[in-house]
């Protein structure tokens, strides 16, 4: 019983830290807005360019994405992206590491913080990062391989004052 109560206190403390991190991220970013629904659920709005495919098959750029993030009770012990991350909009988001509402964020560990997840999702949506060797969407991977000169579609960093992708530090 004491172990369960200790785990609850650890999770409570960790969740409170995530709410504080969300507040700080909102203050430091021009491309993301984090709305805590409660301590375990967030809606993250990304104002970055990415790629979508219409129902007719046309591939175009989009400049707004919404992602839900939920931390299950066992999140500090087990990470399952399908239980944690949900692409809400737009329908047709086209990326090798996105399939329908699923986003593959790579090798995240249990307890990865909200900011780490958001950073990885931003790099995926803006095509700053893509895994072409093990894609969720083989169609998007084929298209991406044929259009590497277009990427990243948005070079802006997640946080103000950080270097953008491809920018050198002097």
ABEGO torsion letter per residue (X at the ends): XAAAAAAAAAAAAAAAAAAAAAAAAAAABAABBBBBABAABBBBBBBBBBBBBBAAGBBBBBABBBBBBBBBAAAAABBBAAAABBBAOBBGBBBAABBEABBBAEBBBBGBBAAAAAAAAAAAAAGABBBAABBABAAAAAAAAAAAAAOBABABBABBGBBBBGBBBX
